[in-house]
C-alpha cells in the first residue's frame, strides 16, 4: 500500500527525512543492521508496521533500509524482516563455514545462550533450583509429575536461555523454512500450543523437541522458555518416540536424512543392549544382524530398518564422501544440484538392498578389511567419490546453483552458465540419475559375469572390486558426461523443460528418442561402449 505522506514530499523533503531517520538509526539499515553510506548506496523509506496491519502513515512509523534489503525482505513488517534477516545471516554463516544447516544451538550461541550448567536438587517430590550466575538469588521450586503410562518423571519449568542447550543426539534436525511462519505467528501474540521438551545431560538442560518453537521465541527476544523437562529419562525410549513422531505417527515432518541418523543411533543402542544381555564385551561382535532381529522379536521390523538406515547413514555422512558437499539435506536450497530425496531414491535405493539382513557375524573379517558391511560401505563411498570428481568438483558452481537454469537459457541470460555446470545440473535430475545409475549397475553386473564370478545382485558391493572394474566405472561416468545432449542449450525449452517421469528417460536411453519420437541421442545408450577408454 503506497504512502500518501511520502508521496506528498518534495525531493528535498524526502532527503531530509532520510537524514533524520538515519540519525535516529545510528546510520544503520533498519533490516540488516549494517552501516548505510548514502553517497554510495541506494536507500528506501518504508513503513515499519505496514498500513495493511494498521500502521500509521506518519514519521514515527518510518525507517530507512538499503534498497536491496527492502526489496528482498521476507515480510512487509520491518520488525519481522529484521528478525528474519538476522536468522538468514546466521544460517548463511553456518552453511559457508561448516557446510550444514543451522540448528538451535547456533541460535542460542548467537543470542548469548548455552552458557551455564543447571543447579538443582530433587527433594520430596519437588525440584529446587536457582540461577545464581544471572544474579538471581531466589530458589525456585517445581512439582515433579509422573506419567502413569511411561513412568517418566517431568517438571514444567521456565528456563533462561543462558541455561539452555540443543540435544543433537535425539534431535539432529536443522532449522527449516517453517521457522518464518512461527516467528510471524508468535509476533502476532498467538501462543504456542505445544511447549518444547528437554532433558538434563551433564547438568545441562538440552532441548530435544520443539526446537523451531524455541528458535522463534528467541529470535523475538524471549530470554526465558517454558519447557517440559524430563528427569533421568529412558533416552532410548525418547529417541524412538521422537523418531516415530516423524515417521509412523507423522506428527513431525522429519526429513529422511534425519530419520536415518536417528535410526543409526538406535541400531547401535540395540547392539549394546544385546552385548549386555549376553555378557559380551564391548568389542565382541560375534553375533549377526539376523540374531539381533530374532532377539528383539517384538520390534524386528524396526531392527531391520535400523540396520539398513545405519548403512545408508554411514555412507552418506562419511567424512570421506566427497559427494555429500553437493547434496541438499534441508530440502529447499537452490545452491546444490542433488536433493537428498533424489539421492535416496536413486543411489541408496539401487545399490543397497533394504531387505538384506546378514547371517554372518557383525565382526567377521574386520581385521583383514573384508568385513561385508564395511566393504560395502567403503566401495559405495568410492563410487560416490568418482561421481563427485567427474561431475561436480570444480565444475558445478554453487553461486549459480540450480534456480531457473533452463529459463535463463531460454531468456538468453545464460552467459555465466558454463557447459560443465549445465552438464552437472541436468545429469542430476532425479528421473535422469535414476536411469543412468541402472546402466552403471549393469556395468558392475556384466563385469562379474564376464569374469565368471556368480554374485548375488544384492551383495555385489560386499565383494572386492578390482582395478579394472573401477576403471570401467570411471570410464562410464566420463563417457556419460560427454553425451552432447547435456550441454545442448536448444533443448532447454523441450527435453529439459519441467520434470519428466522415469519412463521418459528410460525411453531416451533405450531408443535414443522421447516416447513421442523426438530424437535426443545419436544412438541408444550401450553400457559396453560406455566403459571404453
N, C-alpha and C positions, 0 to 999 in steps of 0.2 A: 504494500500500500504506500503510495507516494506521500511525501511530506509537503503540506501547504506552507508550513513555516519556512522550510528550506527553499522552496520554490519562490518565495517572496523576497529572498535576499539577493542583493546585487553581488557581483563577483567579489568586490572589496569586502563587503559584509560577510560573505561566506569564508573568505580567507581569514578575517579577524576572528570569526567564531572557531575556525580550525586552530588558530594560535591559542586562543583562550582555553579550548578543551585540551590541547596538548600540554599546556602548562599545568592544568589540573591533573592530567595523567602522567606527569613527570616525563613527557616525551616518549611514553611507551605506547605501543599499539594495544588497544583495548582487548584484542583477541589473543594474539600470540605473546604479548608482554615483552616484545623485543623493541629496541630503540627505533623510532621513526626519524628519518632525516628528510624533512620536507623538500629540500632543494634537490634531493636525489631520488626520492621515492614518491609515487602517487598515493594519495590517500582518499578515503571516503568518510563522510559523516553519516552515521546511521543511528536509528533508534536503538537504545539499549533493550527496552521492553517493546516489542512490536505493537503497532497501533491495533493490529488484529487481536492482541492479547490485552487490550485496554490500556496500552501505554500512552503517555501524554505526548502530544506533538509540541514539545517545548524544550528549551535549552537544557534543563536538568535531566532530560531523558535522551540526550545525545552523547555519542562518543566517537572518537576518531580511530580508524583502523587502517592498516595497509590496504590498498585496493585489492591486492591478491588475496589477503586473508579474508576480506569481506566477501569476495566473490566465491571463495571456496569454503566458506563457513558451513558447519554441519547443522546449524539451527538458526532460525530467524532471531531468536532471543540471544543477544550478545553475551549474556552471562553464561548461558549453556554453551554457546560457541567457544567461549574462552576455556571452559572446563574440558570440552572435548578436544580442543586444540592441545591442551597440556597433556591429555591422555595420549593423543596421537604422537606427540613428541617422545613420550616415554616408550611407546610401542616401537617407533622407528629406531630409537636408540638401541633397544634390546635386539631388534632384528639385525641391525648393522653390526653390532659388537659381538653378539652371541648366536646370531642366526636362528632365533626361535621366537615364538610369540610371547608377549609379556604375560605375567601371571600376577596373582595377588601379592606375592612377596615383593615384586618390583614396585607396585603402587605403594605398599607400606613403606619401603625404603625411601621413596621419593617424598613421602609426607611425614618423615621422621617417626615412623612406626618401627616395630620389631627391635626394641632397644633393651628391654629388661626381662628378667625371669619373674615368675609369679610366686609370691609368698602366700602360703595358705596352710590351714590346719583343719583336719576333719575331727569334729568333736560332737558326740551325742546327736548324730543325725543332721548336723549342720556343718556348713563350711564357713570358716572365718578367714578373712584375707585383708590385705592392705596394699596401698600403692605409695610407699614412702619415697620412692625416687622422684615422684612428682610433687613432693612437699605436702602430700595429703596425709595427715596424722590420724585420720579416722580408721577404725577397724570395722569392716563390713561383715554382715552375716547373710547367708542364703540357705534356705531349706534344701535338703537333699531328697530327691524323688526317686523311687524305684519303679521301673517299668515291669509290671507283673508278667508280661509275656516273654520278654527277653532277659529280665532280671538285671538290665543295665541301670546304673545309677547316674543321675544327672542333676545339675543345678542350672537355674536360669540366672544369668549374671550380666551386668553391664560393665564392659571392659574397655579401658583406654587403649587406643591403637598402639601406644608405646609398649604394650604387653602382648600384642598380637603377632602371630606368625602364620605362614601358609604351610599347610600339611601336604607336601608334594608327593608323599608316599601313597596316601589313599586317593588324593585328587590331584593328578599331574596336569590337569587341563589348563590351557591358556585362556586369555580373555577373548571372547568372540564379539562380533558386531552387535549382538543384542544389548551390550552394555549401554549404548547410547539411548536406547528406549527406556532402560531402567533409570538412567540419570534424569531423563525428561519426566518420567513418572514420579520419581521422588521429589523432583524440583517443584512439581505442582502441589506437593503436600500430601499426595496419596501415600498411605502407609504400606510398608512391606507386610505381606500376609504370612510369609514363612521366614522365620529367623534363621540365621546361619548356625551351623553346628561345628563344634570344636572338641578337641581332646588335649590333654596335657602330655607333652613329650619333653623329657629332661627339664621339667619345671618351666616349660614354655607353652603358652596357650596357642594351639595350632588349628586353624580353620580348615575343615575338610569338605564342607558342603555349604553352598550359598556364597561362593566367592564373588560372583558377579554382583549380588546384592551388597556385599561388603565393600567392593570396589566403588560402586555407585555412591554409597553413603560417604565414603572417604573423599571422593572427588568433590562432593558437595559440601565438604568442610566439617563433616561429623567426626569428632575426635573420640567418641565412645560408641561401641557397638553392643547391642543386646544379643547374647548368644545362649544356645543350649550347650552346656559344657558337660561332656561325658567323663566320668571318673573311673580310671582303671578299666577301660572297656576291653572287650574281646576284639582286637584290631582286625583279626582275620574275618570276623563276622561283619564288622563295619565296612570293610573293603568289599566283601561280597554283596552286602546290602546296597552299597553305593553303586557297585557295578550293575546289579540287577535293575536299579532305578533307571539306568541309562540304556538298558537292553530290553529284557523281557517285560518290565513294567512301563517303560517308555515315559518315565517322569522327567528325565533329563536328557537333553539331546547330546549325549556323548558322541564324539566322532570316533570312527573305528580305530584310529591310531591310539587314542587314549584307552579304549577298551582293551586293545592288545597289551598295552603297558600294564594295566591293572591285572589282566589275566596272567601275564608273565609272572607278576609277583605272587599271585595266588597259586600258581604251579609250584614255585619254589617253597611256598609255605607248606604245600601238601608233601613235598619231598622231605622237608624237615620233620613233619609230623610222622611220616612213615618210618623215618630213621629212629625217631624217639620211641615210637610204639614197638619197634622190633629190636631195640637195644643196639642199634648200629651207630658207629662213629660218624662224625660229620663228613668225613672223606670216603665213606664206604657207600658206593653206588652199585653194589651187586644185586640189583633188582631192576626190573624192566618197567617201561611205560605201561605195559599190559597189566603187570602186577599192581601198579598204582591204581589203575582203573578198577580192577577187581576188588582191591582192598577198600576203596571208598565207593562201594557199590551203590550206596544211596544217592550219590551225585556223579555217577560215571559219565553222564553226558557232559556235565560241566568239566570234569577232569580231562576228557578228550579235547575239549575246546581250549582249556588252559595249556595243554601240551602243544597244540598246533599254533596257538597265538604266541606262545613263548618263542617258537622257532621264527615266526614272522617278525616278532619284535626284535629278536637278536640280529636278524638280517637288516632290518630297516634302520635301527638306531646304532648299528655298529660304528665305532669311530673310524673304521677302515672303509666304510661305504661312502664313496665319493658322490653317488647319485643323490643321496639324501639332501644335498645342498640345493637340488633343483625340484624338490617335492614340496608342495604347499600342504602343510599339515593343518592349517587353520581353516581352509575351505573357501576363502574369499579373496585371496591375494591375486593381484594382477601382474606380479613381477615374475612368477615362476611357471615353467611350462607343464609340470605334471601335478595334477591334483592327487591327493592321497587315495581318493576313491578310484581314480583310473589306475594307479599303481597297484592297488589291492585287487581290482577286477581283472587285471592283465597279468602282470609278473607273478604276484603272490598266488593267484588262483591257478595259473597254468603250470607253474613249476613246483608247487607244494601241494601234496595230496592231503586234503583236510580230514581224510578218514584213516590215514595210515598211522597206526599205533604199533610201535616196535615191541617185539617179544625178546629181543636181545637186551642184556644188561645195559643200563644207562651209562655205566663207566667202561663199557667194552672198548678195547683197543685205544684207549685215551692216550697212553704213553707213546704209542707209535704214530700218533697224529691221524689215525684212520678210524676214529670213532664215527659211526654212521651219521649221527646228527651233526657233529662238529664239521665233518667233511661236507655234508650237505650245506650247512650254513656258510662255510668258508668259500666253497665253489660258487655258490649263488652270489655271494658278495663280489667275487672276482668277475662274474658275468656282469653284474651291475657296474663295476668299475670300467669294464671295456666299453659298455654303452655310454657311460658318463664321459670317458676320454674321447670317444669318437664323435659323439653327437653334441655334447653340451659344453664341456670345459673349454674356455677360450673362444667359444662360438656363440652361445646363447647370451645375449646382453640383457641383464635383469633390469637395467634402466629403461629399456624399451618395453620389456615384458611381453604380455600376450593380449593386451587390451586393444580391440578393434583392428587387429593386424590386417585382415583381409579387406576391411572397409577402407583403411588407409591406402592400400594398393589400388582399390577401385577409384578412390578420390585423387589419385596421383600425389599423395602426400607420404610416399614411402622411401624417400631418398636416404633416410637414416637407417632403413631396414636392410641389412646386408643379407646376401644369399644364405650364408651359413646360419644366421639367426632364423630366417624363414624356414629353412630345412628343419631345424630343431623344433620349431613351433609346430609345423604341420605334422611331422612324424610322431609327435607326442599326443595327438588326439586319441582319446580312448578307443574309439572304433577302429582306428588305424593301427595303433600299437598292439592291440589285441591280435589282429590278423597277422602282422609280420612276426610276432612272437610265436605264433603257431608254426610258421616256417622255420624259425630258429629251433623250435623244439624238434622238428623233422631233421635238422642238421645233426643234432645230437643222436637221435634215434638211428639215423642212417649210418652214422659213423660206427656205432657199436655193432650194428648188423653186419656191416662190411668187414669188421674185424673178427667176426664170428663169435661175438660175445652176446649171449642171451641175457638181457637185463630187463627187470620189471620196470614198466614205464614210470611208476611212482617212486622208484628207488634209484633212478639213473644218477642223480647228483650225490648219491651216497657211494658211488663208485668213482675211483680216481680218474680224472680226465688227463690224458697225456698231452704233450706239447702240440702234437698235430691237430688234435681236436680243438684246442684253444685257438690255434691259428685259423682253423676253419670258421670258428665263431667270429673271430675278429674280421676275417675276410668278408663274411656275410654282412656284418654291420657296415663295413666300408663300402661294399657294393650297393647296399640298400640306400646309403646316403647319396650315392652317385646317380640314382634314378632321376631323370630330367623333371619329372612331374613336381618334385618338392620345391623347386625354385622357379617353376613356370608361373609367372605372375598373371598370365592371361586366364588362368583357372580360378582366380580369386572370386569371381562372381558366379562361378558354375560349380566345379567339382568340390571346391573348398568352402563354398558358402553355406553357413549353418552347420548343423550336426546331422550326419547320416548314420544309419544303423550299421551293425556289424556285417550283415549280409551284403550291404552295398559295397564295402571294401573287400569282402571275400570274393565277390564277383570280379572286381577290378584286378585283384592279384591272380585269380584263376584264369581269366579270359582276356585281360588287358582292356576291358571295356566296362562301362557302367551298366547296370541292369537294363537301361533303355537304349543301349547300343553306342553310346558316345565313346570314342577312342581316348584312352588315358595313357596306357603303356604301349611301347613299341611291340612288345610280346609279353605273354603271361610270365609271371614270376616262376623261376625254376631254381629251387634251393641248391641243386647240384651245381648249376652255373654260378650261383651266388657265392660259393665258397672258393672259387678260383682266384688266384692272385690277380 
